[in-house]
């Protein structure tokens, strides 16, 4: 006689149950939503372009401040502005320009892709648009966390210095 082993199918349903179809969730983009997306894209593109202008102005300020400090140091030696150094000011302004440029770029990309998605009904463009918007908010969220952490450290450090100054002044 042959020895047959029964194997239990763990994916099989009990005999009295019928398979239940999983409902597929669909997102429906109505005409109202398309209109909102298109209007939002216009304003977002405006904000992105404005951000590019601000970034360019910051870069120009970086080089202008460098020239201004060089002239100031020449005619007024020993000023506080001259002691900071033109290089530091230039790096600071360029850092601010880059910090402002990235979110502006994400807004501009979001707006362009959103307009394309609405006008041509392009699902991939809508996905790219939302990805860029996510990147924009993620950037500002991380930057906000960093700024809050810096403020907390500054307050803690100021408190420690204040307590240490009080303790030293009391003796």
Phi and psi in radians as a Rosetta constraint file:
Dihedral C 1 N 2 CA 2 C 2 CIRCULARHARMONIC -1.555 0.35
Dihedral N 2 CA 2 C 2 N 3 CIRCULARHARMONIC 2.522 0.35
Dihedral C 2 N 3 CA 3 C 3 CIRCULARHARMONIC -1.766 0.35
Dihedral N 3 CA 3 C 3 N 4 CIRCULARHARMONIC 1.844 0.35
Dihedral C 3 N 4 CA 4 C 4 CIRCULARHARMONIC -1.732 0.35
Dihedral N 4 CA 4 C 4 N 5 CIRCULARHARMONIC 2.283 0.35
Dihedral C 4 N 5 CA 5 C 5 CIRCULARHARMONIC -1.799 0.35
Dihedral N 5 CA 5 C 5 N 6 CIRCULARHARMONIC 2.413 0.35
Dihedral C 5 N 6 CA 6 C 6 CIRCULARHARMONIC -1.514 0.35
Dihedral N 6 CA 6 C 6 N 7 CIRCULARHARMONIC 2.257 0.35
Dihedral C 6 N 7 CA 7 C 7 CIRCULARHARMONIC -1.864 0.35
Dihedral N 7 CA 7 C 7 N 8 CIRCULARHARMONIC 2.473 0.35
Dihedral C 7 N 8 CA 8 C 8 CIRCULARHARMONIC -1.638 0.35
Dihedral N 8 CA 8 C 8 N 9 CIRCULARHARMONIC 2.192 0.35
Dihedral C 8 N 9 CA 9 C 9 CIRCULARHARMONIC -1.480 0.35
Dihedral N 9 CA 9 C 9 N 10 CIRCULARHARMONIC 1.934 0.35
Dihedral C 9 N 10 CA 10 C 10 CIRCULARHARMONIC -1.283 0.35
Dihedral N 10 CA 10 C 10 N 11 CIRCULARHARMONIC -0.302 0.35
Dihedral C 10 N 11 CA 11 C 11 CIRCULARHARMONIC -1.570 0.35
Dihedral N 11 CA 11 C 11 N 12 CIRCULARHARMONIC -0.143 0.35
Dihedral C 11 N 12 CA 12 C 12 CIRCULARHARMONIC -1.309 0.35
Dihedral N 12 CA 12 C 12 N 13 CIRCULARHARMONIC 2.540 0.35
Dihedral C 12 N 13 CA 13 C 13 CIRCULARHARMONIC -1.492 0.35
Dihedral N 13 CA 13 C 13 N 14 CIRCULARHARMONIC 2.645 0.35
Dihedral C 13 N 14 CA 14 C 14 CIRCULARHARMONIC -1.024 0.35
Dihedral N 14 CA 14 C 14 N 15 CIRCULARHARMONIC 2.739 0.35
Dihedral C 14 N 15 CA 15 C 15 CIRCULARHARMONIC -1.055 0.35
Dihedral N 15 CA 15 C 15 N 16 CIRCULARHARMONIC -0.552 0.35
Dihedral C 15 N 16 CA 16 C 16 CIRCULARHARMONIC -1.554 0.35
Dihedral N 16 CA 16 C 16 N 17 CIRCULARHARMONIC -0.039 0.35
Dihedral C 16 N 17 CA 17 C 17 CIRCULARHARMONIC -1.837 0.35
Dihedral N 17 CA 17 C 17 N 18 CIRCULARHARMONIC 2.505 0.35
Dihedral C 17 N 18 CA 18 C 18 CIRCULARHARMONIC -1.801 0.35
Dihedral N 18 CA 18 C 18 N 19 CIRCULARHARMONIC 2.641 0.35
Dihedral C 18 N 19 CA 19 C 19 CIRCULARHARMONIC -1.136 0.35
Dihedral N 19 CA 19 C 19 N 20 CIRCULARHARMONIC 2.390 0.35
Dihedral C 19 N 20 CA 20 C 20 CIRCULARHARMONIC -1.799 0.35
Dihedral N 20 CA 20 C 20 N 21 CIRCULARHARMONIC 2.228 0.35
Dihedral C 20 N 21 CA 21 C 21 CIRCULARHARMONIC -1.312 0.35
Dihedral N 21 CA 21 C 21 N 22 CIRCULARHARMONIC 2.337 0.35
Dihedral C 21 N 22 CA 22 C 22 CIRCULARHARMONIC -1.299 0.35
Dihedral N 22 CA 22 C 22 N 23 CIRCULARHARMONIC 2.216 0.35
Dihedral C 22 N 23 CA 23 C 23 CIRCULARHARMONIC -1.210 0.35
Dihedral N 23 CA 23 C 23 N 24 CIRCULARHARMONIC 2.319 0.35
Dihedral C 23 N 24 CA 24 C 24 CIRCULARHARMONIC -1.583 0.35
Dihedral N 24 CA 24 C 24 N 25 CIRCULARHARMONIC 2.160 0.35
Dihedral C 24 N 25 CA 25 C 25 CIRCULARHARMONIC -1.441 0.35
Dihedral N 25 CA 25 C 25 N 26 CIRCULARHARMONIC 2.180 0.35
Dihedral C 25 N 26 CA 26 C 26 CIRCULARHARMONIC -2.038 0.35
Dihedral N 26 CA 26 C 26 N 27 CIRCULARHARMONIC 2.439 0.35
Dihedral C 26 N 27 CA 27 C 27 CIRCULARHARMONIC -1.701 0.35
Dihedral N 27 CA 27 C 27 N 28 CIRCULARHARMONIC 2.191 0.35
Dihedral C 27 N 28 CA 28 C 28 CIRCULARHARMONIC -1.858 0.35
Dihedral N 28 CA 28 C 28 N 29 CIRCULARHARMONIC 2.186 0.35
Dihedral C 28 N 29 CA 29 C 29 CIRCULARHARMONIC -1.759 0.35
Dihedral N 29 CA 29 C 29 N 30 CIRCULARHARMONIC 1.854 0.35
Dihedral C 29 N 30 CA 30 C 30 CIRCULARHARMONIC -1.407 0.35
Dihedral N 30 CA 30 C 30 N 31 CIRCULARHARMONIC 3.032 0.35
Dihedral C 30 N 31 CA 31 C 31 CIRCULARHARMONIC -1.129 0.35
Dihedral N 31 CA 31 C 31 N 32 CIRCULARHARMONIC -0.620 0.35
Dihedral C 31 N 32 CA 32 C 32 CIRCULARHARMONIC -1.070 0.35
Dihedral N 32 CA 32 C 32 N 33 CIRCULARHARMONIC -0.800 0.35
Dihedral C 32 N 33 CA 33 C 33 CIRCULARHARMONIC -1.108 0.35
Dihedral N 33 CA 33 C 33 N 34 CIRCULARHARMONIC -0.725 0.35
Dihedral C 33 N 34 CA 34 C 34 CIRCULARHARMONIC -1.058 0.35
Dihedral N 34 CA 34 C 34 N 35 CIRCULARHARMONIC -0.713 0.35
Dihedral C 34 N 35 CA 35 C 35 CIRCULARHARMONIC -1.118 0.35
Dihedral N 35 CA 35 C 35 N 36 CIRCULARHARMONIC -0.778 0.35
Dihedral C 35 N 36 CA 36 C 36 CIRCULARHARMONIC -1.090 0.35
Dihedral N 36 CA 36 C 36 N 37 CIRCULARHARMONIC -0.753 0.35
Dihedral C 36 N 37 CA 37 C 37 CIRCULARHARMONIC -1.078 0.35
Dihedral N 37 CA 37 C 37 N 38 CIRCULARHARMONIC -0.735 0.35
Dihedral C 37 N 38 CA 38 C 38 CIRCULARHARMONIC -1.173 0.35
Dihedral N 38 CA 38 C 38 N 39 CIRCULARHARMONIC -0.756 0.35
Dihedral C 38 N 39 CA 39 C 39 CIRCULARHARMONIC -1.134 0.35
Dihedral N 39 CA 39 C 39 N 40 CIRCULARHARMONIC -0.732 0.35
Dihedral C 39 N 40 CA 40 C 40 CIRCULARHARMONIC -1.081 0.35
Dihedral N 40 CA 40 C 40 N 41 CIRCULARHARMONIC -0.683 0.35
Dihedral C 40 N 41 CA 41 C 41 CIRCULARHARMONIC -1.115 0.35
Dihedral N 41 CA 41 C 41 N 42 CIRCULARHARMONIC -0.645 0.35
Dihedral C 41 N 42 CA 42 C 42 CIRCULARHARMONIC -1.081 0.35
Dihedral N 42 CA 42 C 42 N 43 CIRCULARHARMONIC -0.835 0.35
Dihedral C 42 N 43 CA 43 C 43 CIRCULARHARMONIC -1.200 0.35
Dihedral N 43 CA 43 C 43 N 44 CIRCULARHARMONIC -0.633 0.35
Dihedral C 43 N 44 CA 44 C 44 CIRCULARHARMONIC -1.152 0.35
Dihedral N 44 CA 44 C 44 N 45 CIRCULARHARMONIC -0.691 0.35
Dihedral C 44 N 45 CA 45 C 45 CIRCULARHARMONIC -1.117 0.35
Dihedral N 45 CA 45 C 45 N 46 CIRCULARHARMONIC -0.727 0.35
Dihedral C 45 N 46 CA 46 C 46 CIRCULARHARMONIC -1.018 0.35
Dihedral N 46 CA 46 C 46 N 47 CIRCULARHARMONIC -0.823 0.35
Dihedral C 46 N 47 CA 47 C 47 CIRCULARHARMONIC -1.125 0.35
Dihedral N 47 CA 47 C 47 N 48 CIRCULARHARMONIC -0.657 0.35
Dihedral C 47 N 48 CA 48 C 48 CIRCULARHARMONIC -1.118 0.35
Dihedral N 48 CA 48 C 48 N 49 CIRCULARHARMONIC -0.795 0.35
Dihedral C 48 N 49 CA 49 C 49 CIRCULARHARMONIC -1.145 0.35
Dihedral N 49 CA 49 C 49 N 50 CIRCULARHARMONIC -0.700 0.35
Dihedral C 49 N 50 CA 50 C 50 CIRCULARHARMONIC -1.073 0.35
Dihedral N 50 CA 50 C 50 N 51 CIRCULARHARMONIC -0.679 0.35
Dihedral C 50 N 51 CA 51 C 51 CIRCULARHARMONIC -1.109 0.35
Dihedral N 51 CA 51 C 51 N 52 CIRCULARHARMONIC -0.663 0.35
Dihedral C 51 N 52 CA 52 C 52 CIRCULARHARMONIC -1.105 0.35
Dihedral N 52 CA 52 C 52 N 53 CIRCULARHARMONIC -0.712 0.35
Dihedral C 52 N 53 CA 53 C 53 CIRCULARHARMONIC -1.115 0.35
Dihedral N 53 CA 53 C 53 N 54 CIRCULARHARMONIC -0.785 0.35
Dihedral C 53 N 54 CA 54 C 54 CIRCULARHARMONIC -1.072 0.35
Dihedral N 54 CA 54 C 54 N 55 CIRCULARHARMONIC -0.731 0.35
Dihedral C 54 N 55 CA 55 C 55 CIRCULARHARMONIC -1.069 0.35
Dihedral N 55 CA 55 C 55 N 56 CIRCULARHARMONIC -0.754 0.35
Dihedral C 55 N 56 CA 56 C 56 CIRCULARHARMONIC -1.122 0.35
Dihedral N 56 CA 56 C 56 N 57 CIRCULARHARMONIC -0.713 0.35
Dihedral C 56 N 57 CA 57 C 57 CIRCULARHARMONIC -1.115 0.35
Dihedral N 57 CA 57 C 57 N 58 CIRCULARHARMONIC -0.666 0.35
Dihedral C 57 N 58 CA 58 C 58 CIRCULARHARMONIC -1.130 0.35
Dihedral N 58 CA 58 C 58 N 59 CIRCULARHARMONIC -0.678 0.35
Dihedral C 58 N 59 CA 59 C 59 CIRCULARHARMONIC -1.145 0.35
Dihedral N 59 CA 59 C 59 N 60 CIRCULARHARMONIC -0.733 0.35
Dihedral C 59 N 60 CA 60 C 60 CIRCULARHARMONIC -1.116 0.35
Dihedral N 60 CA 60 C 60 N 61 CIRCULARHARMONIC -0.672 0.35
Dihedral C 60 N 61 CA 61 C 61 CIRCULARHARMONIC -1.117 0.35
Dihedral N 61 CA 61 C 61 N 62 CIRCULARHARMONIC -0.612 0.35
Dihedral C 61 N 62 CA 62 C 62 CIRCULARHARMONIC -1.034 0.35
Dihedral N 62 CA 62 C 62 N 63 CIRCULARHARMONIC -0.820 0.35
Dihedral C 62 N 63 CA 63 C 63 CIRCULARHARMONIC -1.328 0.35
Dihedral N 63 CA 63 C 63 N 64 CIRCULARHARMONIC -0.601 0.35
Dihedral C 63 N 64 CA 64 C 64 CIRCULARHARMONIC -1.169 0.35
Dihedral N 64 CA 64 C 64 N 65 CIRCULARHARMONIC -0.729 0.35
Dihedral C 64 N 65 CA 65 C 65 CIRCULARHARMONIC -1.145 0.35
Dihedral N 65 CA 65 C 65 N 66 CIRCULARHARMONIC -0.636 0.35
Dihedral C 65 N 66 CA 66 C 66 CIRCULARHARMONIC -1.073 0.35
Dihedral N 66 CA 66 C 66 N 67 CIRCULARHARMONIC -0.806 0.35
Dihedral C 66 N 67 CA 67 C 67 CIRCULARHARMONIC -1.147 0.35
Dihedral N 67 CA 67 C 67 N 68 CIRCULARHARMONIC -0.720 0.35
Dihedral C 67 N 68 CA 68 C 68 CIRCULARHARMONIC -1.085 0.35
Dihedral N 68 CA 68 C 68 N 69 CIRCULARHARMONIC -0.769 0.35
Dihedral C 68 N 69 CA 69 C 69 CIRCULARHARMONIC -1.170 0.35
Dihedral N 69 CA 69 C 69 N 70 CIRCULARHARMONIC -0.655 0.35
Dihedral C 69 N 70 CA 70 C 70 CIRCULARHARMONIC -1.089 0.35
Dihedral N 70 CA 70 C 70 N 71 CIRCULARHARMONIC -0.771 0.35
Dihedral C 70 N 71 CA 71 C 71 CIRCULARHARMONIC -1.173 0.35
Dihedral N 71 CA 71 C 71 N 72 CIRCULARHARMONIC -0.750 0.35
Dihedral C 71 N 72 CA 72 C 72 CIRCULARHARMONIC -1.075 0.35
Dihedral N 72 CA 72 C 72 N 73 CIRCULARHARMONIC -0.731 0.35
Dihedral C 72 N 73 CA 73 C 73 CIRCULARHARMONIC -1.151 0.35
Dihedral N 73 CA 73 C 73 N 74 CIRCULARHARMONIC -0.574 0.35
Dihedral C 73 N 74 CA 74 C 74 CIRCULARHARMONIC -1.220 0.35
Dihedral N 74 CA 74 C 74 N 75 CIRCULARHARMONIC -0.755 0.35
Dihedral C 74 N 75 CA 75 C 75 CIRCULARHARMONIC -1.613 0.35
Dihedral N 75 CA 75 C 75 N 76 CIRCULARHARMONIC -0.360 0.35
Dihedral C 75 N 76 CA 76 C 76 CIRCULARHARMONIC -2.328 0.35
Dihedral N 76 CA 76 C 76 N 77 CIRCULARHARMONIC 1.356 0.35
Dihedral C 76 N 77 CA 77 C 77 CIRCULARHARMONIC -1.141 0.35
Dihedral N 77 CA 77 C 77 N 78 CIRCULARHARMONIC 2.522 0.35
Dihedral C 77 N 78 CA 78 C 78 CIRCULARHARMONIC 1.529 0.35
Dihedral N 78 CA 78 C 78 N 79 CIRCULARHARMONIC 0.148 0.35
Dihedral C 78 N 79 CA 79 C 79 CIRCULARHARMONIC -1.312 0.35
Dihedral N 79 CA 79 C 79 N 80 CIRCULARHARMONIC 2.762 0.35
Dihedral C 79 N 80 CA 80 C 80 CIRCULARHARMONIC -1.114 0.35
Dihedral N 80 CA 80 C 80 N 81 CIRCULARHARMONIC -0.667 0.35
Dihedral C 80 N 81 CA 81 C 81 CIRCULARHARMONIC -1.104 0.35
Dihedral N 81 CA 81 C 81 N 82 CIRCULARHARMONIC -0.679 0.35
Dihedral C 81 N 82 CA 82 C 82 CIRCULARHARMONIC -1.206 0.35
Dihedral N 82 CA 82 C 82 N 83 CIRCULARHARMONIC -0.534 0.35
Dihedral C 82 N 83 CA 83 C 83 CIRCULARHARMONIC -1.264 0.35
Dihedral N 83 CA 83 C 83 N 84 CIRCULARHARMONIC -0.455 0.35
Dihedral C 83 N 84 CA 84 C 84 CIRCULARHARMONIC -1.164 0.35
Dihedral N 84 CA 84 C 84 N 85 CIRCULARHARMONIC -0.603 0.35
Dihedral C 84 N 85 CA 85 C 85 CIRCULARHARMONIC 1.678 0.35
Dihedral N 85 CA 85 C 85 N 86 CIRCULARHARMONIC 2.370 0.35
Dihedral C 85 N 86 CA 86 C 86 CIRCULARHARMONIC -1.155 0.35
Dihedral N 86 CA 86 C 86 N 87 CIRCULARHARMONIC -0.608 0.35
Dihedral C 86 N 87 CA 87 C 87 CIRCULARHARMONIC -1.104 0.35
Dihedral N 87 CA 87 C 87 N 88 CIRCULARHARMONIC -0.718 0.35
Dihedral C 87 N 88 CA 88 C 88 CIRCULARHARMONIC -1.093 0.35
Dihedral N 88 CA 88 C 88 N 89 CIRCULARHARMONIC -0.798 0.35
Dihedral C 88 N 89 CA 89 C 89 CIRCULARHARMONIC -1.084 0.35
Dihedral N 89 CA 89 C 89 N 90 CIRCULARHARMONIC -0.741 0.35
Dihedral C 89 N 90 CA 90 C 90 CIRCULARHARMONIC -1.118 0.35
Dihedral N 90 CA 90 C 90 N 91 CIRCULARHARMONIC -0.793 0.35
Dihedral C 90 N 91 CA 91 C 91 CIRCULARHARMONIC -1.096 0.35
Dihedral N 91 CA 91 C 91 N 92 CIRCULARHARMONIC -0.701 0.35
Dihedral C 91 N 92 CA 92 C 92 CIRCULARHARMONIC -1.065 0.35
Dihedral N 92 CA 92 C 92 N 93 CIRCULARHARMONIC -0.851 0.35
Dihedral C 92 N 93 CA 93 C 93 CIRCULARHARMONIC -1.161 0.35
Dihedral N 93 CA 93 C 93 N 94 CIRCULARHARMONIC -0.657 0.35
Dihedral C 93 N 94 CA 94 C 94 CIRCULARHARMONIC -1.188 0.35
Dihedral N 94 CA 94 C 94 N 95 CIRCULARHARMONIC -0.656 0.35
Dihedral C 94 N 95 CA 95 C 95 CIRCULARHARMONIC -1.068 0.35
Dihedral N 95 CA 95 C 95 N 96 CIRCULARHARMONIC -0.773 0.35
Dihedral C 95 N 96 CA 96 C 96 CIRCULARHARMONIC -1.088 0.35
Dihedral N 96 CA 96 C 96 N 97 CIRCULARHARMONIC -0.694 0.35
Dihedral C 96 N 97 CA 97 C 97 CIRCULARHARMONIC -1.094 0.35
Dihedral N 97 CA 97 C 97 N 98 CIRCULARHARMONIC -0.770 0.35
Dihedral C 97 N 98 CA 98 C 98 CIRCULARHARMONIC -1.168 0.35
Dihedral N 98 CA 98 C 98 N 99 CIRCULARHARMONIC -0.668 0.35
Dihedral C 98 N 99 CA 99 C 99 CIRCULARHARMONIC -1.093 0.35
Dihedral N 99 CA 99 C 99 N 100 CIRCULARHARMONIC -0.564 0.35
Dihedral C 99 N 100 CA 100 C 100 CIRCULARHARMONIC -1.525 0.35
Dihedral N 100 CA 100 C 100 N 101 CIRCULARHARMONIC -0.474 0.35
Dihedral C 100 N 101 CA 101 C 101 CIRCULARHARMONIC -1.207 0.35
Dihedral N 101 CA 101 C 101 N 102 CIRCULARHARMONIC -0.786 0.35
Dihedral C 101 N 102 CA 102 C 102 CIRCULARHARMONIC -1.031 0.35
Dihedral N 102 CA 102 C 102 N 103 CIRCULARHARMONIC -0.894 0.35
Dihedral C 102 N 103 CA 103 C 103 CIRCULARHARMONIC -1.126 0.35
Dihedral N 103 CA 103 C 103 N 104 CIRCULARHARMONIC -0.549 0.35
Dihedral C 103 N 104 CA 104 C 104 CIRCULARHARMONIC -1.139 0.35
Dihedral N 104 CA 104 C 104 N 105 CIRCULARHARMONIC -0.695 0.35
Dihedral C 104 N 105 CA 105 C 105 CIRCULARHARMONIC -1.114 0.35
Dihedral N 105 CA 105 C 105 N 106 CIRCULARHARMONIC -0.735 0.35
Dihedral C 105 N 106 CA 106 C 106 CIRCULARHARMONIC -1.123 0.35
Dihedral N 106 CA 106 C 106 N 107 CIRCULARHARMONIC -0.689 0.35
Dihedral C 106 N 107 CA 107 C 107 CIRCULARHARMONIC -1.129 0.35
Dihedral N 107 CA 107 C 107 N 108 CIRCULARHARMONIC -0.760 0.35
Dihedral C 107 N 108 CA 108 C 108 CIRCULARHARMONIC -1.120 0.35
Dihedral N 108 CA 108 C 108 N 109 CIRCULARHARMONIC -0.754 0.35
Dihedral C 108 N 109 CA 109 C 109 CIRCULARHARMONIC -1.115 0.35
Dihedral N 109 CA 109 C 109 N 110 CIRCULARHARMONIC -0.712 0.35
Dihedral C 109 N 110 CA 110 C 110 CIRCULARHARMONIC -1.047 0.35
Dihedral N 110 CA 110 C 110 N 111 CIRCULARHARMONIC -0.817 0.35
Dihedral C 110 N 111 CA 111 C 111 CIRCULARHARMONIC -1.110 0.35
Dihedral N 111 CA 111 C 111 N 112 CIRCULARHARMONIC -0.788 0.35
Dihedral C 111 N 112 CA 112 C 112 CIRCULARHARMONIC -1.093 0.35
Dihedral N 112 CA 112 C 112 N 113 CIRCULARHARMONIC -0.779 0.35
Dihedral C 112 N 113 CA 113 C 113 CIRCULARHARMONIC -1.202 0.35
Dihedral N 113 CA 113 C 113 N 114 CIRCULARHARMONIC -0.649 0.35
Dihedral C 113 N 114 CA 114 C 114 CIRCULARHARMONIC -1.149 0.35
Dihedral N 114 CA 114 C 114 N 115 CIRCULARHARMONIC -0.733 0.35
Dihedral C 114 N 115 CA 115 C 115 CIRCULARHARMONIC -1.103 0.35
Dihedral N 115 CA 115 C 115 N 116 CIRCULARHARMONIC -0.735 0.35
Dihedral C 115 N 116 CA 116 C 116 CIRCULARHARMONIC -1.106 0.35
Dihedral N 116 CA 116 C 116 N 117 CIRCULARHARMONIC -0.738 0.35
Dihedral C 116 N 117 CA 117 C 117 CIRCULARHARMONIC -1.088 0.35
Dihedral N 117 CA 117 C 117 N 118 CIRCULARHARMONIC -0.754 0.35
Dihedral C 117 N 118 CA 118 C 118 CIRCULARHARMONIC -1.241 0.35
Dihedral N 118 CA 118 C 118 N 119 CIRCULARHARMONIC -0.775 0.35
Dihedral C 118 N 119 CA 119 C 119 CIRCULARHARMONIC -1.201 0.35
Dihedral N 119 CA 119 C 119 N 120 CIRCULARHARMONIC -0.671 0.35
Dihedral C 119 N 120 CA 120 C 120 CIRCULARHARMONIC -1.924 0.35
Dihedral N 120 CA 120 C 120 N 121 CIRCULARHARMONIC 0.037 0.35
Dihedral C 120 N 121 CA 121 C 121 CIRCULARHARMONIC 1.078 0.35
Dihedral N 121 CA 121 C 121 N 122 CIRCULARHARMONIC 0.648 0.35
Dihedral C 121 N 122 CA 122 C 122 CIRCULARHARMONIC -1.602 0.35
Dihedral N 122 CA 122 C 122 N 123 CIRCULARHARMONIC 1.938 0.35
Dihedral C 122 N 123 CA 123 C 123 CIRCULARHARMONIC -1.130 0.35
Dihedral N 123 CA 123 C 123 N 124 CIRCULARHARMONIC -0.695 0.35
Dihedral C 123 N 124 CA 124 C 124 CIRCULARHARMONIC -1.118 0.35
Dihedral N 124 CA 124 C 124 N 125 CIRCULARHARMONIC -0.658 0.35
Dihedral C 124 N 125 CA 125 C 125 CIRCULARHARMONIC -1.170 0.35
Dihedral N 125 CA 125 C 125 N 126 CIRCULARHARMONIC -0.671 0.35
Dihedral C 125 N 126 CA 126 C 126 CIRCULARHARMONIC -1.119 0.35
Dihedral N 126 CA 126 C 126 N 127 CIRCULARHARMONIC -0.712 0.35
Dihedral C 126 N 127 CA 127 C 127 CIRCULARHARMONIC -1.116 0.35
Dihedral N 127 CA 127 C 127 N 128 CIRCULARHARMONIC -0.772 0.35
Dihedral C 127 N 128 CA 128 C 128 CIRCULARHARMONIC -1.110 0.35
Dihedral N 128 CA 128 C 128 N 129 CIRCULARHARMONIC -0.679 0.35
Dihedral C 128 N 129 CA 129 C 129 CIRCULARHARMONIC -1.061 0.35
Dihedral N 129 CA 129 C 129 N 130 CIRCULARHARMONIC -0.832 0.35
Dihedral C 129 N 130 CA 130 C 130 CIRCULARHARMONIC -1.167 0.35
Dihedral N 130 CA 130 C 130 N 131 CIRCULARHARMONIC -0.596 0.35
Dihedral C 130 N 131 CA 131 C 131 CIRCULARHARMONIC -1.111 0.35
Dihedral N 131 CA 131 C 131 N 132 CIRCULARHARMONIC -0.746 0.35
Dihedral C 131 N 132 CA 132 C 132 CIRCULARHARMONIC -1.174 0.35
Dihedral N 132 CA 132 C 132 N 133 CIRCULARHARMONIC -0.657 0.35
Dihedral C 132 N 133 CA 133 C 133 CIRCULARHARMONIC -1.149 0.35
Dihedral N 133 CA 133 C 133 N 134 CIRCULARHARMONIC -0.685 0.35
Dihedral C 133 N 134 CA 134 C 134 CIRCULARHARMONIC -1.070 0.35
Dihedral N 134 CA 134 C 134 N 135 CIRCULARHARMONIC -0.763 0.35
Dihedral C 134 N 135 CA 135 C 135 CIRCULARHARMONIC -1.091 0.35
Dihedral N 135 CA 135 C 135 N 136 CIRCULARHARMONIC -0.684 0.35
Dihedral C 135 N 136 CA 136 C 136 CIRCULARHARMONIC -1.036 0.35
Dihedral N 136 CA 136 C 136 N 137 CIRCULARHARMONIC -0.898 0.35
Dihedral C 136 N 137 CA 137 C 137 CIRCULARHARMONIC -1.212 0.35
Dihedral N 137 CA 137 C 137 N 138 CIRCULARHARMONIC -0.598 0.35
Dihedral C 137 N 138 CA 138 C 138 CIRCULARHARMONIC -1.112 0.35
Dihedral N 138 CA 138 C 138 N 139 CIRCULARHARMONIC -0.755 0.35
Dihedral C 138 N 139 CA 139 C 139 CIRCULARHARMONIC -1.028 0.35
Dihedral N 139 CA 139 C 139 N 140 CIRCULARHARMONIC -0.897 0.35
Dihedral C 139 N 140 CA 140 C 140 CIRCULARHARMONIC -1.174 0.35
Dihedral N 140 CA 140 C 140 N 141 CIRCULARHARMONIC -0.566 0.35
Dihedral C 140 N 141 CA 141 C 141 CIRCULARHARMONIC -1.144 0.35
Dihedral N 141 CA 141 C 141 N 142 CIRCULARHARMONIC -0.784 0.35
Dihedral C 141 N 142 CA 142 C 142 CIRCULARHARMONIC -1.136 0.35
Dihedral N 142 CA 142 C 142 N 143 CIRCULARHARMONIC -0.739 0.35
Dihedral C 142 N 143 CA 143 C 143 CIRCULARHARMONIC -1.078 0.35
Dihedral N 143 CA 143 C 143 N 144 CIRCULARHARMONIC -0.705 0.35
Dihedral C 143 N 144 CA 144 C 144 CIRCULARHARMONIC -1.114 0.35
Dihedral N 144 CA 144 C 144 N 145 CIRCULARHARMONIC -0.738 0.35
Dihedral C 144 N 145 CA 145 C 145 CIRCULARHARMONIC -1.069 0.35
Dihedral N 145 CA 145 C 145 N 146 CIRCULARHARMONIC -0.757 0.35
Dihedral C 145 N 146 CA 146 C 146 CIRCULARHARMONIC -1.089 0.35
Dihedral N 146 CA 146 C 146 N 147 CIRCULARHARMONIC -0.780 0.35
Dihedral C 146 N 147 CA 147 C 147 CIRCULARHARMONIC -1.120 0.35
Dihedral N 147 CA 147 C 147 N 148 CIRCULARHARMONIC -0.723 0.35
Dihedral C 147 N 148 CA 148 C 148 CIRCULARHARMONIC -1.103 0.35
Dihedral N 148 CA 148 C 148 N 149 CIRCULARHARMONIC -0.758 0.35
Dihedral C 148 N 149 CA 149 C 149 CIRCULARHARMONIC -1.077 0.35
Dihedral N 149 CA 149 C 149 N 150 CIRCULARHARMONIC -0.703 0.35
Dihedral C 149 N 150 CA 150 C 150 CIRCULARHARMONIC -1.125 0.35
Dihedral N 150 CA 150 C 150 N 151 CIRCULARHARMONIC -0.747 0.35
Dihedral C 150 N 151 CA 151 C 151 CIRCULARHARMONIC -1.095 0.35
Dihedral N 151 CA 151 C 151 N 152 CIRCULARHARMONIC -0.728 0.35
Dihedral C 151 N 152 CA 152 C 152 CIRCULARHARMONIC -1.077 0.35
Dihedral N 152 CA 152 C 152 N 153 CIRCULARHARMONIC -0.788 0.35
Dihedral C 152 N 153 CA 153 C 153 CIRCULARHARMONIC -1.091 0.35
Dihedral N 153 CA 153 C 153 N 154 CIRCULARHARMONIC -0.693 0.35
Dihedral C 153 N 154 CA 154 C 154 CIRCULARHARMONIC -1.115 0.35
Dihedral N 154 CA 154 C 154 N 155 CIRCULARHARMONIC -0.771 0.35
Dihedral C 154 N 155 CA 155 C 155 CIRCULARHARMONIC -1.130 0.35
Dihedral N 155 CA 155 C 155 N 156 CIRCULARHARMONIC -0.722 0.35
Dihedral C 155 N 156 CA 156 C 156 CIRCULARHARMONIC -1.112 0.35
Dihedral N 156 CA 156 C 156 N 157 CIRCULARHARMONIC -0.812 0.35
Dihedral C 156 N 157 CA 157 C 157 CIRCULARHARMONIC -1.084 0.35
Dihedral N 157 CA 157 C 157 N 158 CIRCULARHARMONIC -0.757 0.35
Dihedral C 157 N 158 CA 158 C 158 CIRCULARHARMONIC -1.104 0.35
Dihedral N 158 CA 158 C 158 N 159 CIRCULARHARMONIC -0.684 0.35
Dihedral C 158 N 159 CA 159 C 159 CIRCULARHARMONIC -1.121 0.35
Dihedral N 159 CA 159 C 159 N 160 CIRCULARHARMONIC -0.752 0.35
Dihedral C 159 N 160 CA 160 C 160 CIRCULARHARMONIC -1.117 0.35
Dihedral N 160 CA 160 C 160 N 161 CIRCULARHARMONIC -0.788 0.35
Dihedral C 160 N 161 CA 161 C 161 CIRCULARHARMONIC -1.116 0.35
Dihedral N 161 CA 161 C 161 N 162 CIRCULARHARMONIC -0.710 0.35
Dihedral C 161 N 162 CA 162 C 162 CIRCULARHARMONIC -1.118 0.35
Dihedral N 162 CA 162 C 162 N 163 CIRCULARHARMONIC -0.762 0.35
Dihedral C 162 N 163 CA 163 C 163 CIRCULARHARMONIC -1.154 0.35
Dihedral N 163 CA 163 C 163 N 164 CIRCULARHARMONIC -0.749 0.35
Dihedral C 163 N 164 CA 164 C 164 CIRCULARHARMONIC -1.122 0.35
Dihedral N 164 CA 164 C 164 N 165 CIRCULARHARMONIC -0.694 0.35
Dihedral C 164 N 165 CA 165 C 165 CIRCULARHARMONIC -1.156 0.35
Dihedral N 165 CA 165 C 165 N 166 CIRCULARHARMONIC -0.678 0.35
Dihedral C 165 N 166 CA 166 C 166 CIRCULARHARMONIC -1.169 0.35
Dihedral N 166 CA 166 C 166 N 167 CIRCULARHARMONIC -0.731 0.35
Dihedral C 166 N 167 CA 167 C 167 CIRCULARHARMONIC -1.149 0.35
Dihedral N 167 CA 167 C 167 N 168 CIRCULARHARMONIC -0.682 0.35
Dihedral C 167 N 168 CA 168 C 168 CIRCULARHARMONIC -1.289 0.35
Dihedral N 168 CA 168 C 168 N 169 CIRCULARHARMONIC -0.605 0.35
Dihedral C 168 N 169 CA 169 C 169 CIRCULARHARMONIC -1.300 0.35
Dihedral N 169 CA 169 C 169 N 170 CIRCULARHARMONIC -0.415 0.35
Dihedral C 169 N 170 CA 170 C 170 CIRCULARHARMONIC -1.338 0.35
Dihedral N 170 CA 170 C 170 N 171 CIRCULARHARMONIC -0.326 0.35
